[in-house]
Amino acid sequence: MEDRTFKAKLVRYIDAGFPIIYINTFEEDKVDSLIPEISSGKEVYEWNETNGYIDFETKTPLQEDCTLERMLDQLKTPDLLDRKILIFKDITSYLDEPRIVSKVKGLARMINQGVDATVIIVSSVLVIPKDIEKYVTILEMDYLNTDEIKTIIRGFVKDNLNQQVDEKLIEEFALAFKGLTEFEILNLLALSYADDGDLTRKDLRLIFDQKQQMIKKAGILEMIPLKETIDDIGGLENLKAWFIKKAKVYKNMNNAKKYGVDMPKGVLIAGVPGCGKSLNAKAAANLFEVPLLRLDMGRLMGKYVGESEGNLRSAIALAEAISPCVLWIDELEKAFAGIGGSGGGAEVTTRLFGNFLTWMQEKESPTFVVATANDITKLPPELLRKGRFDEIFYVGLPNKEEREKIFNIHIKKRRPQDLKNIRVKELVSITEGFSGADIEGVVKDAIESAFAEDKTSIQTADVIDAIKDTHSLSEIMKDSLEKMTKEYENRKFKSASK
């Protein structure tokens, strides 16, 4: 069976004569420990900003104050480059300089023409100038799996603690650490140990906070706090029932697999703005009892060749490493606008779309995708084919029963003591065409006005006044809504409401 580990890939690329291997990782130390194992007797040299041109093994300088350009100049002939591995660190800021790029390209061309050498760039930032794009192969270091994390924890316990740690707790720690690097894991274990000389369940909170930090620093994904539950959704009974069924599978994945159930992929929720699509993403994560990660597709776009695709790969890899989780992609149609068009931006978007489709089709990780879209007519038809999502739901304007539930939820949340005084059915009868967001806005306005007028409670009349001052979504978007509704019915998408 083919070995697909990071080390095996690196060896294959070097043996195949790939000129520039770009290792996109934060873990420089881990790369350093691998290089001697894969060097096959070649001389290994390194350049970094701090120490300049150094012998990789001894870390001793080969020249005082050697700049990157001077090092590249010293390797400009085949006989000087042959049988060498060159490790470059801290060079991303130099890849804006045409002279540096030209010299790196010169090395790549010599290797392409038969010189037995490899250039390895190690950086957590992906920067690939157009001039060297065709010579570069990106290699990303895999995130640690659960067994590897357990080994790290057990090693730390053995070296630092006098007593054994319960195996069940190690399992919990390992799941909590998913998505973190070995460096981050050891730092957090040391911090937890320094706190009280032990590893306990309360230290899991520290890990969760660190994970949030890591996601914030990555800048593409955002971890959303879970406040909303399935009970905060008024109506949409078909969609809620579907989520409850999926949650049972998701929370019993091993048993479900043995039974023959496929891994849930995700759901696309399309339809009217302000009718609970985003709320469903949050409620789903709460129901599944997993973290909710929001992917901002706008942040994926980078200025360098391959940077946008690299950002998408990093986001997907991070979500899969943290999984089980719910990955929420909001306003999906905006992300893939311009598919198949001409021009640089459209080409990048098309490549991103292809990468996303492939992942959705082939993914095996417990990363449950909740994608939301306001206008499905702008989505490429390939995305709507069977096999991408488990189901596509259409969310329309709430019906009478749903509006009643929505009024009850929002009044009860803010003024539970006033609910008995309010004639909710009367409010429902005069809010035909209002979205869930419209109704929430009406309740908030009524409560604010009552407070400003020093009233001790809110009454039906206060809410009616707020309704009179509100233009419903069906008024504002009348033509668009009619067109959208017809489109969803023609495509026979499943209605989220009963």
N, C-alpha and C positions, 0 to 999 in steps of 0.2 A: 504494500500500500504506500502511495506517495506521501512523503513527510511534508506537511504544509506549515511547519513551525517557522518562526521568524528566522532562526539560524539557518534552517535548510534552504529557505528562499534566498538568503544572502549568499550562501555558498553557490547556489545555482547561478545567480546573476553574475558573480565574480568569474566562475568557471566559463560562463557563456560569453565573457568579454564585454559585458555592458560597461560603457566608459564612465558614466557618472551615476552613482547610486545616492539618492537623496533620502536619508533616514529622518523622517518627520517624527521627532520624539523629544520629550523633555528629559528623558532618562539617559543622559550622557554616560554616567557611570556604568549602566547596564551594557551599553554599546561597547565601552572600553573593555569590559570583561569578556566580551565575545570575540573581539578582533584577534587576539592571539590564537584562538581556537580555529579560526578560518583563514589565517594568513598564508598557510602552505609554504612556509619558508621564505616568503617575500619580505623585503625590508619595509618597515612601517614607519612613516613619518607623520607628524601632526603640526598644524598651524592653528593657534588660537590667539585671541586679542591680548590676553594677559601675558603669556610667555613667549609668543612669537613662534619661530621655527624650532621644533623640539624632536628629539628621538622619542617615539611613542612608548617604547618599553621602559626606558630609564627616566623619561620626562626631563632630561637635561637639555638645555639650549644648544643647538648646533651652531648658531650665530647670535651675537649680541644685537638686540634691536632690529631684528630682521622683519621687514614689512611683508605683507602678503604679496605685493607686486614683485619684490625682490626674490622671494621664494619661488614664485611662478617662473621668473626669468631663469632661475638656476636649473629648471627642469624642461627647458624648451627644445631639447634634442632627444631623439629616440633612445640613444645609449644611456642618457642620464635618467630617463623615466622608466626604463625597462626593469621588470621584477620588483616593482614598488607598489605599495598601497599608501595613498595620501589621504589623511583624515583632515577635513577642514571644519573648524568650529568658529562661531561668531562671525561668519562672513556675509550674512544676509544684507547688512547695511552696505557692503561693498559691491553687491550685485546690481546696484544702480549705476556703477561706473563703467562706461564702455571699454576702457583700457583693461580693467580686471576681467570683464566678461569675455573680451577677445582672447586673453591669455588662457582662461579656463577652456574656452572653445578649442584653442590650439592643442591643449592636452588631450581633450576628447577626440579630436580628429586623429592624433597619433595612435591612440588606443584603438580606434576604429580601423586603422590601417595595419594593425597587427602587433603593436607594442603590448607586451604582457604587463599591464598595470591597471589599477582601478582608482578612481577618485571617489571618496565617500564624504558627502556633506552631511553633517549632523546638526539639526536645528529643530526647535519646536515651532518655528515660523516657516511657512512654505512660501518661498520666493523663487520663481523660475523665469529669468529673462527670456524673451522670445528667441534670441540668437542661439541659446543652448538647449531650447526645449526638446528637440528631437534626440539629443544625446542623454537626456535625464530619465531615470526610472525612479519613481517614488516608492518607497518601502516604509510602511508604518508598523511600529512595534505593537504587537497584540497586547490588549489589556490582559491582566492576570485573571486566570479562571479561579473558581472557588477552591479547588484542591491546592493550587499554588499559594493562594492567600492563607489557607489553613497551615501550610508548611511554614510560612513566614511567622504566623502567630505562635505556633508551637515552638519555633526556634527562639522567639523573643521570651516566651514563658520559661523555657529551659534555662536561658542565660540570665534572667533577671528575677524570677519569682521562686520562692522557696517551696511553694505548694502547687499542687496540680490545679488546672482550671477545667471545669466541667466541659465535656465534649459538646454538649448542647449549646453552651455559651460560645464556644469557639465557632460553632456553626452559625450562630446569630451574628457574631463579629465578622465572619467571612462574607456573609451576605451583605452586611452593612458597608464593608470595605470595597465592594464591587465597583469598578470604575476608577479607583485610586491607584496611583503608582506605588511601587515598592518603597520608594523614598517617603511618600506621604503616609503610607501605612505604618512604617517604622517610627516616623515622627509622632503620629497620633498615639501609637502604643506607648511610646516614651512619655508623652504628655499625660496620658491616662494613668500610667504607673506613678509618675511624679506627684500626681494629685493626692493619692492616698496609699501608695505602695501596693496597689492591687488592681486587677481588672474585673470590673463588675458591670452589671447590666446598665447602670446609670451612665457609663461611659459611651453608650451607643448614641446618646444625644450629641456628644462632642463630634462623633464621626459624621452624623447627619449635618451638623453645622458646617463642617469642613467640606462636605460634598457640595453643599450649596455654594460655598466660596469657590470651589473648583469650577462649577458650572458657570458662575458669574464671570470668572476670569476668562473662561473660554470664549464668552461673548456671543455665542450663536444660540445656545440653549438657555432657557430660563426655568428655574424650578418654581412652580406655582404652589403657594400654601393651600392646603385643602380645607375649605370651610363648608362649601356647599355639599349637600347630600341629595340623594334621589328624591327625598321628601320635599326639597325646595323647588321641584319642577311641577308646575301646574299643568296637568294633562299629559299629552304625548305618551299615552299608555302603551302603545305598541312598541315604541322605542325603549321605554323603561323596562318592559317585560323582556325584550331582547337582551338588554344589558344585564338583567338579573340572571338570565340563562347563561350568558357568556361568563359572568363572574363565577358561577358554580364550576364551569370548566377551568377557568383561569386559576382559581384557588385550589383546584385538585388536579393539577396538570399531569402529574405522574400516573394517577389512577385513570384519568381521561385518556391518556396516550395508550395505556395497556388495553383499554376498552376499545380503542380504534378511532378515537376522536382526533381530528386534526388540530394543530396549533392555531388558535384564533389569530387572524391577521389584523383586522381592524374594521372601521366603519367610516363611510363618507356620509356626512349629514349636510344636506343642501336645503336652501330655501330662504324664506323671508328674513331680512335683518331684524334683530331684536326679538326673536321668538324662541330663544333658549338653546341655540346650537352650542355656544361657548359654555353655557351652564351645564350642558350634558357632558362635555369633556371633563369638567371638574368633578361632576357627580360620579362619572364612570371610574375615575381614579380612586375616589373615596370608597366606592362599592367594591372595587378590586383589591383595596387596601395596599396600594402601591404608590410610589411617587408620580407626580404629574410634571412632565417636561414640555415646555412650549418651544417649538422651533420657529424662529423668525426667519422666513425665507429671504427677506430683504437684506439681512445681514450676511448672507452667504456670498454675495457678490464681491469679488476682489479685483484688484487692478492688474495682477500678474497672470501669466498663462498658467492654467491649471489650478489657480488659487481657489476659485469658486467651487470646482469639483472637489478639491482637497478639503474645503470647509464642510461640504456636504458629507464627505466620507468621515471626517472627524466627528461631526454631529451624530451621524448614524452609529459610528463605533462607540461613542460615549454613551448614547442611549442604550445600545445593546450591552455594554459593559455594566451599566447601572441596572439593567433589567433584572427582574420583572418591573416594568414601568408602563405608564401610558404616555405616548408621544403625541402631543396635540399640535396639529398644523392648521393654523387659522387662515382663513381667506385664501384657500389653495389656488383659486383661479388667478389671483394676482401674481402668485409665484411663477406660474407657467404661461403668462401672457406672451405672445410673440413666438410661440413654438413654430418651427418650420420657416420662419422669415429669413431675410438676408441681413447681413451686417453682423459685426462682432458680438453685440449684445444678444441678438437672437440666437446666434450659434452657441453661445455659452448656455443660454436658457435651454436650448434643445438638448445639449449634452447633459445638463443637470437633470432634465426630465427623464432622459434615457437611464441615467444612473438610479434615479428614484424608482422608476418602473421596475428595473431589474431587481432592486432590493425588495420591493413589495412582493414581487412574484416569488422570489427565492428565500426570503428570510425564514429562519427557523428559531430565532430567539423569542423569548416571551416579551417582546416589545409590541404593545397593542397600539395601533395608530388610530387616532380619532382626527379625521380631517374634516374641516368645515368650509363651506363655500356658499356665497350669496347668489352667485349667478353661474349655474352649471353650463350654460350655453357657451361660456368662454373657456371651458375645460376641454383639452384634447380628448377625442373619443377613445383613444387607447387606454386612458385612465379608468374608463367606466366599464371596461370589459370584465367578465367574470374571472375571478382568480386574483384580482388586485386587492379588492376589499371583500370581506365576508358578506356585506350588505350595503345598499345605498338607501337612505331614508330621505323623504321629503318632509320638511317642516313648513306648514302653512300658518295663516293667521289663526289664532285660537277660536274654537267654537264656544257656544254658550257655557257648556259644562266646564270647559277649560278656563274661560274668563272668570267664572265663579271661584274656581280653585286658586287662580292667580291672585284675585282680590283678597281671598281669605289668607293666603300665605303672607302677602306683604303687609296687610293690616296687623295680623297676628304677630309678625316679626317685630313691628315697631310700637303698636298700641294694642296689646292683647286685651287690655281691660275695656276697650271701646268696641270690640268686635260685635258684642251682643246688641249694641245700639244702632248698628249700621245695617240698612236694608240692602244687602249685597245683590239680591236678585234684581232690584231696581237699577243698580249701577250696571249690571250685566246687560240689561235691556237697552241701555243708551250708549253702549261702547262697542257696537258692531263695527268691525274693521280696525279695532285697536290691537296692536301687538302686545306681547308680554312686557316689553320695555316701556311702551306707552302707559300701560296700567301701573307699572311700578312708579313711573314718573308722576302720574296723577296722585297716587297715594302719598308720595313724598311731598308734593306741592301742598296737598290738603293739610298734612300734619304741620308743615312749616308755617302755613298761613294761620292755622289755629293757635300755634305757639306765639306767633308775632302779635296776635290779637288777644293774648292772655286768656284764652279759653281753657277750661279745665278738662275738656275732652273734645274729640272730633265727632261730628255727626254726619249723617248721610248728605245733608245740604252742603257741607264743606267739600266733600268729594265731588258732588255734582258741579259745584262752582269750578273746581279744578278741571273737570272733564270739559266744560264749556270753553275753557281757555286753551285747550289742547287740540292741535290738528293731528288726527290719527295717521298712521302709516299708510292706510289705504287711500287717504286723501292725497298725501304727499307723493306717493309712488303708484298712483292708480294704473297707468298704462303699463309700467314695468311689471307690476305684480300680476296683472292679467296675462301678459305674455309669458311670464315665468311659470305661472300655474298651469297654463296650457302645455308648456314644454314638459313639465314634470309628469303630467297626466299622459301625454303622448309616449313618453319613455317608460311608462308603467313602473315608476319608482314606488317603493313601499311607503305608505303614509305613516308618519310617526304618531299620528292621532288615531283613535278608534273611529 
